[in-house]
Amino acid sequence: MKNKSYIGISFIILVFGIIFIPRIIKKINQEEVTEIDRLNVPGSKETSEDLLVSIGKAPKFSLTNQDNKTITNEDYIGKVYLVEFFFSTCPTICPIMNKNMVELQNYFDGEKKFGIASITINPAHDTPQVLKEHAVHLGVNNPNWHFLSGDKDYIYSLANKGFSIFAGENKDSEGGFEHSGLFALIDKKGNIRSRKDDFGNPIVYYDGIEAKGVAALKQDIKVLLSE
């Protein structure tokens, strides 16, 4: 059953990459006009703008964290941070995503300008108290790692329309929900940033499940922290 779930999730991510990434870039750039930077010619000195594409402004949000405090996108200004959509009772990819986020937290241990926003897609269950217990269970020690909950419709709009990162309810899926395993990377000014693939196209979001995605984030977060 789990193997089928992983195959289904992989298919969702593949379809997302083929169909939706070009639409996301077009959509964001229609709302926030941003020039996509080009890589310099080989041998030239590359800047962070050359290495990491600026996709556009990350959506605004206002949610409640595990300490019952209101957290908004403004709380992350001046910080490099990651955004994920998950739920605490997820039996499939969320434990892997959580593990990888903890790895990134530990890799940047002591870095005050690094943060994480983990937004639940099951707010009916994932109350601040539940999310607090989940954070303790994971070993979260970064004060800028907020586990966020709020109104369900608001969160689904933020995921599917704001970030265009798929999240939905499905009673036939394990755990009752479906979502991608993607991480969004946001720079200190609130812009979505990403590296380019081998063909020079922006990947937009990072694979939060595979080790290669974590490795890429370690490199690219370093770049943005140095800005």
C-alpha positions as CSV (number, residue, x, y, z in Angstrom):
1,M,0.0,0.0,0.0
2,K,2.8,2.4,0.9
3,N,4.7,1.5,-2.3
4,K,1.6,2.6,-4.3
5,S,1.4,5.8,-2.3
6,Y,5.1,6.6,-3.1
7,I,4.5,5.9,-6.8
8,G,1.4,8.1,-6.7
9,I,3.3,10.9,-4.9
10,S,6.2,10.6,-7.4
11,F,3.7,10.9,-10.3
12,I,2.2,14.0,-8.7
13,I,5.6,15.7,-8.4
14,L,6.5,14.7,-12.0
15,V,3.2,16.1,-13.4
16,F,3.7,19.3,-11.3
17,G,7.1,19.8,-12.8
18,I,6.0,19.3,-16.4
19,I,2.7,21.2,-16.3
20,F,2.6,23.6,-13.4
21,I,6.1,25.1,-13.0
22,P,5.8,27.3,-16.2
23,R,2.3,28.4,-15.1
24,I,3.6,29.3,-11.6
25,I,6.4,31.5,-12.9
26,K,4.0,33.2,-15.3
27,K,1.4,33.7,-12.6
28,I,3.8,35.1,-10.0
29,N,5.5,37.4,-12.6
30,Q,2.1,38.8,-13.7
31,E,1.5,39.9,-10.1
32,E,5.1,40.8,-9.1
33,V,7.2,41.9,-12.2
34,T,10.6,40.3,-11.6
35,E,13.3,39.9,-14.1
36,I,14.8,36.4,-14.1
37,D,18.6,36.6,-13.9
38,R,20.8,34.9,-16.4
39,L,23.9,33.0,-15.6
40,N,27.1,34.8,-16.5
41,V,29.4,33.4,-19.2
42,P,31.7,30.6,-18.1
43,G,34.7,31.8,-16.1
44,S,33.0,35.0,-14.9
45,K,32.4,35.8,-11.3
46,E,28.9,34.7,-10.4
47,T,26.7,36.5,-7.9
48,S,23.8,35.1,-5.9
49,E,21.4,36.7,-8.5
50,D,23.2,34.8,-11.2
51,L,23.1,31.5,-9.3
52,L,19.6,31.7,-7.9
53,V,16.6,32.8,-9.9
54,S,14.2,35.3,-8.3
55,I,10.7,34.0,-9.1
56,G,8.7,36.7,-7.3
57,K,7.3,37.7,-4.0
58,A,6.2,35.0,-1.6
59,P,2.5,35.2,-0.7
60,K,1.6,37.0,2.5
61,F,0.2,35.0,5.4
62,S,-0.9,35.3,9.0
63,L,-1.2,32.1,11.0
64,T,-0.9,30.8,14.6
65,N,2.2,28.9,15.7
66,Q,2.8,26.2,18.3
67,D,3.1,28.8,21.1
68,N,-0.3,30.3,20.2
69,K,1.4,33.4,18.7
70,T,0.4,35.0,15.5
71,I,3.2,34.7,12.9
72,T,3.1,36.5,9.6
73,N,5.5,36.6,6.6
74,E,6.7,39.9,8.1
75,D,8.3,37.9,11.0
76,Y,10.6,36.3,8.4
77,I,11.8,39.5,6.7
78,G,15.6,39.6,7.1
79,K,15.8,35.8,7.3
80,V,16.3,33.1,4.7
81,Y,13.5,30.5,5.3
82,L,11.8,27.5,4.0
83,V,8.1,26.8,3.6
84,E,6.5,23.4,3.6
85,F,2.9,22.1,3.8
86,F,2.5,18.9,5.9
87,F,0.3,17.3,8.6
88,S,1.4,15.7,11.9
89,T,-0.4,12.4,11.4
90,C,0.8,11.9,7.8
91,P,1.9,8.2,7.4
92,T,3.8,8.6,4.1
93,I,6.1,11.5,3.1
94,C,5.8,13.9,6.0
95,P,8.1,11.9,8.3
96,I,10.7,12.1,5.6
97,M,10.1,15.8,5.1
98,N,10.3,16.4,8.8
99,K,13.6,14.4,9.0
100,N,15.1,16.5,6.2
101,M,14.0,19.8,7.8
102,V,15.6,18.7,11.1
103,E,18.8,17.9,9.1
104,L,18.7,21.4,7.6
105,Q,18.0,23.0,11.1
106,N,21.0,21.2,12.5
107,Y,23.2,22.0,9.5
108,F,22.5,25.7,10.1
109,D,22.6,25.4,13.9
110,G,23.3,28.8,15.5
111,E,22.4,30.7,12.3
112,K,20.0,33.4,13.6
113,K,19.0,34.4,10.0
114,F,17.6,31.0,9.1
115,G,14.0,29.9,9.7
116,I,11.3,27.4,8.7
117,A,7.5,27.7,8.3
118,S,5.8,24.3,8.5
119,I,2.1,24.8,7.7
120,T,-0.4,22.1,8.5
121,I,-3.0,21.1,6.0
122,N,-5.0,19.4,8.8
123,P,-5.7,22.3,11.2
124,A,-8.8,20.5,12.7
125,H,-6.4,18.1,14.3
126,D,-3.1,20.0,14.3
127,T,-3.9,22.6,17.0
128,P,-1.1,24.7,18.5
129,Q,-0.8,22.2,21.4
130,V,-0.5,19.2,19.0
131,L,2.0,21.1,16.9
132,K,4.0,22.0,20.0
133,E,4.2,18.3,21.0
134,H,5.2,17.5,17.4
135,A,8.0,20.0,17.5
136,V,9.3,18.6,20.7
137,H,9.1,15.1,19.3
138,L,11.2,16.2,16.3
139,G,13.8,17.9,18.4
140,V,13.2,21.4,17.1
141,N,15.5,24.0,18.7
142,N,15.5,26.8,16.1
143,P,13.4,29.7,17.5
144,N,12.6,30.7,13.9
145,W,11.0,27.3,13.1
146,H,7.2,27.9,13.4
147,F,4.6,25.2,13.1
148,L,1.6,27.0,11.8
149,S,-2.1,26.4,11.9
150,G,-5.3,28.4,11.1
151,D,-8.5,28.3,9.0
152,K,-8.6,25.4,6.6
153,D,-9.9,27.3,3.6
154,Y,-7.3,30.0,4.2
155,I,-4.5,27.4,4.3
156,Y,-5.6,25.6,1.2
157,S,-5.8,28.9,-0.7
158,L,-2.3,29.8,0.5
159,A,-1.0,26.5,-0.7
160,N,-2.8,26.0,-4.0
161,K,-3.3,29.6,-5.1
162,G,-0.6,31.5,-3.2
163,F,2.4,29.2,-3.6
164,S,0.9,26.8,-6.2
165,I,2.1,23.9,-4.1
166,F,-0.5,21.2,-4.2
167,A,-2.4,20.2,-1.1
168,G,-5.9,18.6,-0.9
169,E,-8.2,16.3,1.1
170,N,-8.7,12.8,-0.3
171,K,-10.4,10.2,1.9
172,D,-8.9,7.4,-0.3
173,S,-5.3,8.5,0.4
174,E,-3.4,7.3,3.4
175,G,-4.0,9.8,6.2
176,G,-6.9,11.4,4.3
177,F,-4.8,14.1,2.6
178,E,-2.6,14.6,-0.5
179,H,0.2,17.0,-0.9
180,S,3.5,17.5,-2.7
181,G,6.8,17.0,-0.9
182,L,8.2,20.4,-2.1
183,F,10.0,23.0,-0.1
184,A,9.9,26.7,-1.1
185,L,13.0,28.8,-0.5
186,I,12.5,32.4,0.5
187,D,15.2,35.1,0.7
188,K,15.7,37.9,3.2
189,K,13.5,40.2,1.2
190,G,10.6,37.8,0.9
191,N,11.3,36.6,-2.6
192,I,10.9,33.0,-3.8
193,R,14.3,31.9,-5.1
194,S,15.5,28.8,-6.8
195,R,18.4,27.3,-8.7
196,K,18.3,26.3,-12.3
197,D,18.2,22.8,-13.8
198,D,20.7,21.4,-16.3
199,F,18.8,23.2,-19.1
200,G,18.9,26.6,-17.5
201,N,15.3,26.6,-16.3
202,P,14.3,27.5,-12.8
203,I,13.2,24.5,-10.7
204,V,11.0,26.9,-8.6
205,Y,10.7,24.5,-5.6
206,Y,13.0,22.0,-4.0
207,D,12.4,18.3,-3.5
208,G,11.9,17.8,0.2
209,I,11.9,14.1,0.1
210,E,15.1,13.1,-1.8
211,A,18.7,13.7,-0.4
212,K,19.6,15.6,-3.6
213,G,17.0,18.3,-2.7
214,V,18.5,18.6,0.8
215,A,22.0,18.9,-0.6
216,A,20.9,21.6,-3.0
217,L,19.2,23.6,-0.2
218,K,22.3,23.5,1.9
219,Q,24.3,25.1,-0.9
220,D,21.6,27.6,-1.9
221,I,20.7,28.7,1.7
222,K,24.4,29.5,2.2
223,V,24.4,31.7,-0.8
224,L,21.3,33.6,0.3
225,L,22.6,34.0,3.9
226,S,25.7,35.6,2.5
227,E,23.7,38.3,0.7
